[in-house]
Amino acid sequence: MKDKGTTQNSDNYKWFLLLFLWVAFFLHQGSRQIYNAILPQIQDSFGVDSVKMGIVGTVFTLTYGICAPFSGFASDLLRRKWMLVAGLAVFCSGIFISGWVSSIGMMIIFYGLLNGVGQAFYYPPACSLLGQLHEKTRATALAIHQTALYAGIVICSCVSGLFAEIPSETICGKTILGWQFPFIIFGGIGLLWAFMLIFVMRDTKPVANASGAVEKASFKDALLVVIRKPSAILLALGFGMMIYVDCGFKTWMPTFLQEHFKMDAASAATNAVLWHYIGAFFGVMIGGRITDKLAVKRRTVRFEANIVGLLCGAPFIYFMANTPSQALCFIGLLLFGLCRGIYDSNLFASLFDVVAPRYRASASGLMLCFAFIIGSTSPVVLGWIRDNFGMSYGIASLSAFYIAGGLIILCARNFFFARDCVETN
């Protein structure tokens, strides 16, 4: 029997853990947008074409995708605290060093490769810890954790855009350009935060079964579970369509605003993410609340929310890429974000409807792997479209992938869900 003091301490710690991980996830997501927000300034500094600039995003996404299944599987086997701290330290090291590089090749290595490896090892252990400690407050904790994604992207984009306009400064005898400061600042903060987490995070043990043993899912078993579930495969394929759009949007939308509406770097970086993620914030909160209530009586509702989010978001992508009005473009960004938030709110909840609890971390890693490998081609493809046809055509082309993703998940819902669904807890 637990004494009241132990119970109270555990109850307090789960909210402190949420705070610790919120900051880490803020850096995890926000740092992804630094490069994209100031891409034209970096391109001018390196003197390379758009395809080579897009390779940085492609290497990051591909690396993340390849490492994701190992991260998910490791989360079921290893000590999650140390996985999380190591992942945070590795990707923040990549970001920090990126602020000192002087060539696109070095940017590919440190921002694309090292950053991608470290980021892949954050999300599965973080969600596993939050899900374990927040039994009765799980949905609330994960929703709060998700807001760090939106806050990180918006704030890091704004700060990066502002720094891009700063003239060069000489520090310790080395000339630092404005675009280099965000990498150095956010990378340095992340390294300090990782060091602090060593001392404030507990080494939480995995949940044991009734006999006191901890059940482990083998990688083979997890892989077979996913392969034998057509719904899970189609969810991963639909997620890949969404990631293709997300990677292309994050990489090239600030550039599109600079070119299409003649905006400066700071304004473009801010507006590219601000309107989108305001909409996404409301979408994720509304979508999660509604589906949580309806899921008791309607098991397919999470799949349906994914379908609605993708199919309804597609017209707004096309609209914002082609409107001559800056104000209408921002409205398109807002509504596109709202639809994206509805999709986000049910992304992994949908997967959990068709995968048993003991395989969820590994299955999530496999889903991330599949989706990010598909999405990794987007920055390069859009860079090629920009150089040959213009950025408007590239952004507009993303709408087709949202439509494809919605139709794929519609097939999963109509033909396979009834067979694949599992009793969840």
C-alpha positions as CSV (number, residue, x, y, z in Angstrom):
1,M,0.0,0.0,0.0
2,K,1.4,3.4,-0.9
3,D,1.5,6.0,1.8
4,K,0.0,9.4,1.2
5,G,3.4,11.1,1.0
6,T,4.6,8.9,-1.7
7,T,1.4,9.2,-3.7
8,Q,1.4,13.0,-3.3
9,N,5.1,13.2,-4.4
10,S,4.4,11.1,-7.5
11,D,1.3,13.2,-8.3
12,N,3.4,16.4,-8.1
13,Y,6.3,14.9,-10.1
14,K,4.1,13.9,-13.1
15,W,3.3,17.6,-13.6
16,F,6.9,18.7,-13.1
17,L,7.9,16.1,-15.7
18,L,5.4,17.6,-18.1
19,L,7.0,21.0,-17.6
20,F,10.5,19.5,-18.2
21,L,9.4,17.7,-21.3
22,W,7.4,20.7,-22.6
23,V,10.6,22.8,-22.7
24,A,12.5,19.9,-24.4
25,F,9.7,19.5,-27.0
26,F,9.7,23.2,-27.5
27,L,13.3,23.0,-28.5
28,H,12.8,19.8,-30.4
29,Q,10.2,21.3,-32.7
30,G,11.2,24.9,-32.7
31,S,14.8,24.1,-33.8
32,R,13.4,22.4,-36.9
33,Q,12.2,25.8,-38.1
34,I,15.4,27.8,-37.6
35,Y,16.9,26.8,-40.9
36,N,13.6,27.2,-42.8
37,A,12.9,30.6,-41.4
38,I,16.2,32.1,-42.7
39,L,16.8,29.9,-45.7
40,P,17.3,32.7,-48.2
41,Q,19.9,34.4,-46.0
42,I,21.8,31.1,-45.5
43,Q,21.6,30.4,-49.3
44,D,23.1,33.8,-50.1
45,S,25.9,33.2,-47.6
46,F,26.7,29.8,-49.1
47,G,26.1,30.7,-52.7
48,V,24.3,27.5,-53.7
49,D,21.1,26.6,-55.6
50,S,17.7,25.7,-54.1
51,V,18.1,22.0,-54.7
52,K,21.2,21.9,-52.5
53,M,19.5,23.9,-49.9
54,G,16.6,21.4,-49.9
55,I,19.0,18.5,-49.4
56,V,19.5,19.7,-45.8
57,G,15.8,19.2,-45.0
58,T,15.8,15.9,-46.9
59,V,18.7,14.5,-45.0
60,F,17.2,15.5,-41.7
61,T,13.8,14.0,-42.5
62,L,15.3,10.8,-44.0
63,T,17.7,10.4,-41.0
64,Y,14.8,10.9,-38.6
65,G,12.7,8.3,-40.4
66,I,15.4,5.7,-40.5
67,C,16.2,6.1,-36.7
68,A,12.6,6.3,-35.6
69,P,11.9,2.5,-35.4
70,F,15.0,2.0,-33.4
71,S,13.9,4.7,-31.0
72,G,10.4,3.2,-30.6
73,F,11.8,-0.3,-30.0
74,A,14.5,1.0,-27.6
75,S,11.8,2.8,-25.6
76,D,10.3,-0.6,-24.8
77,L,13.7,-2.0,-23.7
78,L,16.0,0.7,-22.3
79,R,16.0,3.3,-19.6
80,R,13.9,6.1,-21.0
81,K,15.4,8.9,-19.0
82,W,18.8,8.4,-20.5
83,M,17.5,7.9,-24.0
84,L,15.6,11.2,-23.7
85,V,18.6,13.2,-22.2
86,A,21.0,11.7,-24.8
87,G,18.7,12.5,-27.7
88,L,18.2,16.1,-26.5
89,A,22.0,16.6,-26.0
90,V,22.8,15.1,-29.5
91,F,20.3,17.2,-31.5
92,C,21.1,20.4,-29.6
93,S,24.8,19.8,-30.3
94,G,24.0,19.6,-34.0
95,I,22.0,22.8,-33.8
96,F,24.7,24.6,-31.9
97,I,27.5,23.6,-34.2
98,S,25.4,24.6,-37.2
99,G,25.8,28.2,-36.1
100,W,29.5,28.0,-36.8
101,V,29.6,26.2,-40.2
102,S,30.6,27.9,-43.4
103,S,29.4,25.5,-46.1
104,I,26.3,23.6,-47.2
105,G,28.2,20.3,-46.8
106,M,28.8,21.0,-43.1
107,M,25.2,22.2,-42.6
108,I,24.0,18.8,-44.1
109,I,26.2,16.9,-41.6
110,F,25.3,18.8,-38.4
111,Y,21.8,20.2,-39.0
112,G,20.6,17.4,-41.3
113,L,22.4,14.3,-40.0
114,L,23.3,14.8,-36.3
115,N,20.2,16.8,-35.6
116,G,18.0,14.1,-37.2
117,V,19.6,11.3,-35.2
118,G,19.1,13.1,-31.9
119,Q,15.6,14.3,-32.6
120,A,14.4,10.7,-33.4
121,F,15.3,9.5,-29.9
122,Y,13.2,12.1,-28.1
123,Y,9.5,11.5,-28.8
124,P,8.9,7.8,-28.1
125,P,10.5,7.8,-24.6
126,A,8.8,11.2,-23.8
127,C,5.4,10.0,-24.7
128,S,5.9,6.7,-23.0
129,L,6.8,8.4,-19.7
130,L,3.9,10.8,-19.9
131,G,1.5,8.1,-20.7
132,Q,2.7,5.9,-17.8
133,L,2.6,8.6,-15.1
134,H,-0.5,10.4,-16.3
135,E,-3.0,7.5,-16.1
136,K,-6.2,9.5,-15.4
137,T,-4.8,12.8,-17.0
138,R,-3.2,11.2,-20.1
139,A,-5.2,13.1,-22.7
140,T,-4.7,16.4,-20.9
141,A,-1.0,15.9,-20.5
142,L,-0.4,14.9,-24.1
143,A,-2.5,17.8,-25.3
144,I,-0.4,20.3,-23.2
145,H,2.8,18.6,-24.5
146,Q,1.6,19.1,-28.0
147,T,1.2,22.8,-27.6
148,A,5.0,23.0,-27.2
149,L,5.2,22.1,-30.9
150,Y,3.2,25.1,-32.0
151,A,4.9,27.5,-29.5
152,G,8.3,26.3,-30.5
153,I,7.8,26.7,-34.2
154,V,6.2,30.1,-33.9
155,I,8.7,31.6,-31.4
156,C,11.9,30.1,-33.0
157,S,10.7,31.3,-36.4
158,C,10.1,34.8,-35.2
159,V,13.4,35.0,-33.3
160,S,15.3,33.6,-36.3
161,G,13.7,36.0,-38.7
162,L,14.7,38.9,-36.5
163,F,18.3,37.8,-36.1
164,A,18.6,37.3,-39.8
165,E,18.3,41.1,-40.2
166,I,21.1,41.9,-37.8
167,P,24.4,42.9,-39.3
168,S,27.5,40.7,-38.7
169,E,29.2,40.8,-35.3
170,T,32.7,40.0,-34.3
171,I,32.9,37.5,-31.4
172,C,36.2,36.2,-30.1
173,G,37.9,37.3,-33.3
174,K,35.3,35.5,-35.5
175,T,32.7,37.3,-37.7
176,I,29.2,35.9,-37.0
177,L,26.4,36.7,-39.4
178,G,22.9,37.4,-38.2
179,W,21.5,34.0,-39.4
180,Q,24.1,32.1,-37.3
181,F,22.9,33.5,-33.9
182,P,19.6,31.5,-33.6
183,F,21.5,28.2,-34.1
184,I,24.0,29.2,-31.4
185,I,21.4,30.5,-28.9
186,F,18.8,27.7,-29.1
187,G,21.4,25.0,-29.4
188,G,23.2,26.3,-26.3
189,I,20.0,26.6,-24.3
190,G,19.2,23.0,-25.3
191,L,22.5,21.7,-24.1
192,L,22.1,23.4,-20.7
193,W,18.5,21.9,-20.4
194,A,19.8,18.4,-21.2
195,F,22.4,18.8,-18.5
196,M,19.7,19.9,-16.0
197,L,17.4,17.0,-16.8
198,I,20.1,14.6,-15.6
199,F,19.5,15.8,-12.1
200,V,15.8,16.6,-12.0
201,M,14.3,13.6,-13.9
202,R,13.6,10.3,-12.2
203,D,14.6,7.0,-13.7
204,T,11.1,5.7,-14.0
205,K,10.7,2.0,-14.3
206,P,8.3,0.6,-17.0
207,V,4.8,-0.6,-16.0
208,A,4.7,-4.2,-14.7
209,N,1.9,-6.8,-15.2
210,A,-0.1,-8.4,-12.5
211,S,2.7,-10.8,-11.7
212,G,5.2,-8.0,-11.3
213,A,7.1,-8.8,-14.5
214,V,7.7,-6.2,-17.3
215,E,6.5,-7.5,-20.6
216,K,8.7,-6.6,-23.5
217,A,7.7,-6.6,-27.2
218,S,10.3,-8.0,-29.6
219,F,11.0,-6.0,-32.7
220,K,9.9,-9.0,-34.8
221,D,6.6,-9.2,-33.0
222,A,6.0,-5.4,-33.3
223,L,6.8,-5.5,-37.0
224,L,4.5,-8.5,-37.6
225,V,1.7,-6.7,-35.8
226,V,1.9,-3.7,-38.0
227,I,2.3,-5.7,-41.2
228,R,-0.8,-7.8,-40.4
229,K,-2.9,-4.7,-39.8
230,P,-3.8,-3.1,-43.1
231,S,-5.3,-0.2,-41.2
232,A,-2.0,0.5,-39.5
233,I,-0.1,0.4,-42.9
234,L,-2.6,2.8,-44.5
235,L,-2.5,5.1,-41.5
236,A,1.3,5.2,-42.0
237,L,1.0,5.9,-45.7
238,G,-1.5,8.7,-45.0
239,F,0.8,10.1,-42.4
240,G,3.6,10.0,-45.1
241,M,1.4,12.2,-47.3
242,M,0.9,14.6,-44.4
243,I,4.7,14.7,-43.6
244,Y,5.5,15.3,-47.3
245,V,3.3,18.4,-47.1
246,D,4.6,19.4,-43.6
247,C,8.3,19.2,-44.6
248,G,7.8,21.1,-47.9
249,F,5.6,23.7,-46.1
250,K,8.1,24.3,-43.2
251,T,11.1,24.5,-45.6
252,W,9.7,26.8,-48.3
253,M,6.7,28.8,-47.0
254,P,8.8,31.6,-45.5
255,T,10.7,31.8,-48.9
256,F,7.3,31.9,-50.7
257,L,6.1,34.8,-48.7
258,Q,9.3,36.7,-49.3
259,E,9.1,36.2,-53.0
260,H,5.4,36.4,-53.6
261,F,4.6,39.4,-51.3
262,K,8.0,41.0,-51.1
263,M,8.2,40.5,-47.3
264,D,11.3,40.9,-45.3
265,A,12.8,37.8,-43.6
266,A,11.5,38.6,-40.1
267,S,7.9,39.2,-41.3
268,A,7.9,36.2,-43.6
269,A,9.3,33.8,-40.9
270,T,6.7,35.1,-38.4
271,N,3.6,35.0,-40.7
272,A,4.5,31.7,-42.3
273,V,4.0,29.9,-39.0
274,L,2.0,32.3,-36.8
275,W,-1.3,32.0,-38.6
276,H,-0.9,28.3,-39.4
277,Y,-0.2,27.3,-35.8
278,I,-2.8,29.5,-34.3
279,G,-5.3,27.5,-36.4
280,A,-3.6,24.3,-35.5
281,F,-3.8,25.0,-31.8
282,F,-7.5,25.4,-31.9
283,G,-7.8,22.4,-34.3
284,V,-5.9,20.1,-32.0
285,M,-7.8,21.1,-28.9
286,I,-11.2,21.0,-30.6
287,G,-10.5,17.8,-32.4
288,G,-9.3,15.9,-29.4
289,R,-12.2,17.0,-27.2
290,I,-14.8,16.0,-29.7
291,T,-13.4,12.7,-30.6
292,D,-12.7,11.7,-27.0
293,K,-16.4,12.2,-26.3
294,L,-17.7,10.4,-29.5
295,A,-15.2,7.5,-29.4
296,V,-17.1,5.8,-26.6
297,K,-20.0,5.1,-29.0
298,R,-18.4,5.5,-32.4
299,R,-15.1,3.6,-32.7
300,T,-14.3,4.9,-36.2
301,V,-14.4,8.6,-35.2
302,R,-10.6,9.1,-34.9
303,F,-10.1,7.8,-38.4
304,E,-12.9,10.1,-39.6
305,A,-11.2,13.1,-37.9
306,N,-8.0,12.3,-39.8
307,I,-10.0,12.1,-43.1
308,V,-11.8,15.4,-42.4
309,G,-8.5,17.2,-41.5
310,L,-6.7,16.2,-44.7
311,L,-9.5,16.5,-47.2
312,C,-10.7,19.8,-45.8
313,G,-7.2,21.2,-45.6
314,A,-6.3,20.6,-49.2
315,P,-8.4,23.5,-50.8
316,F,-6.8,26.0,-48.4
317,I,-3.3,24.9,-49.4
318,Y,-4.1,25.5,-53.0
319,F,-5.9,28.8,-52.2
320,M,-3.1,30.4,-50.2
321,A,-0.5,29.5,-52.9
322,N,-2.5,31.3,-55.6
323,T,-4.2,34.2,-54.1
324,P,-2.8,37.7,-54.9
325,S,-4.0,39.0,-51.6
326,Q,-1.6,38.9,-48.6
327,A,-4.5,39.0,-46.2
328,L,-6.4,36.2,-47.9
329,C,-3.2,34.1,-47.9
330,F,-3.0,34.5,-44.1
331,I,-6.6,33.4,-43.8
332,G,-5.8,30.4,-45.9
333,L,-2.9,29.7,-43.6
334,L,-5.2,29.9,-40.6
335,L,-7.8,27.5,-42.0
336,F,-5.2,25.1,-43.3
337,G,-3.7,25.1,-39.7
338,L,-7.2,24.4,-38.2
339,C,-7.6,21.3,-40.4
340,R,-4.0,20.2,-39.7
341,G,-4.7,20.5,-36.0
342,I,-7.8,18.3,-36.3
343,Y,-5.6,15.7,-38.0
344,D,-2.8,16.0,-35.4
345,S,-5.3,15.5,-32.5
346,N,-6.1,12.0,-33.6
347,L,-2.9,10.9,-35.3
348,F,-1.4,8.4,-32.8
349,A,-4.8,7.8,-31.1
350,S,-5.9,6.3,-34.4
351,L,-2.9,4.0,-34.5
352,F,-3.6,2.9,-30.9
353,D,-7.1,1.9,-31.9
354,V,-5.6,-0.9,-34.1
355,V,-2.4,-1.8,-32.2
356,A,-2.3,-3.5,-28.8
357,P,-0.8,-1.6,-25.9
358,R,2.4,-3.6,-25.5
359,Y,3.4,-2.9,-29.1
360,R,2.5,0.8,-29.3
361,A,5.9,2.4,-28.8
362,S,7.5,0.1,-31.4
363,A,4.6,0.5,-33.8
364,S,4.8,4.3,-33.4
365,G,8.4,4.2,-34.3
366,L,7.7,2.2,-37.4
367,M,5.0,4.5,-38.4
368,L,7.3,7.5,-38.0
369,C,10.0,5.7,-40.0
370,F,7.6,5.0,-42.9
371,A,6.1,8.5,-43.0
372,F,9.4,10.5,-42.7
373,I,11.1,8.5,-45.4
374,I,8.2,9.4,-47.7
375,G,8.2,13.0,-46.6
376,S,12.0,13.4,-46.9
377,T,11.8,14.0,-50.7
378,S,9.6,17.1,-50.3
379,P,12.2,19.8,-49.7
380,V,14.3,18.8,-52.7
381,V,11.3,18.4,-55.0
382,L,9.9,21.8,-54.1
383,G,13.4,23.3,-54.5
384,W,13.5,21.9,-58.0
385,I,9.9,23.2,-58.7
386,R,10.9,26.7,-57.4
387,D,13.9,26.9,-59.7
388,N,12.0,25.7,-62.8
389,F,8.4,26.9,-62.4
390,G,8.2,29.2,-59.3
391,M,7.4,28.7,-55.6
392,S,3.6,29.2,-56.1
393,Y,3.5,26.0,-58.1
394,G,5.4,24.1,-55.5
395,I,3.2,25.1,-52.6
396,A,0.0,24.5,-54.6
397,S,1.2,21.0,-55.5
398,L,1.1,20.0,-51.8
399,S,-2.7,20.0,-51.8
400,A,-2.7,16.9,-54.0
401,F,-0.8,15.0,-51.2
402,Y,-3.4,16.0,-48.6
403,I,-6.2,14.7,-50.9
404,A,-4.3,11.4,-51.4
405,G,-3.7,11.0,-47.6
406,G,-7.4,11.6,-46.9
407,L,-8.5,9.0,-49.5
408,I,-6.0,6.4,-48.2
409,I,-7.3,6.7,-44.6
410,L,-10.9,6.6,-46.0
411,C,-10.0,3.2,-47.5
412,A,-8.6,2.0,-44.1
413,R,-11.8,3.2,-42.3
414,N,-14.2,1.6,-44.8
415,F,-12.5,-1.7,-45.5
416,F,-10.2,-2.7,-42.7
417,F,-11.0,-1.0,-39.4
418,A,-13.8,-3.3,-38.3
419,R,-11.3,-6.3,-38.5
420,D,-8.3,-4.5,-37.1
421,C,-9.6,-2.6,-34.1
422,V,-8.5,-3.7,-30.7
423,E,-9.8,-3.0,-27.2
424,T,-7.7,-0.1,-25.9
425,N,-6.9,1.2,-22.5
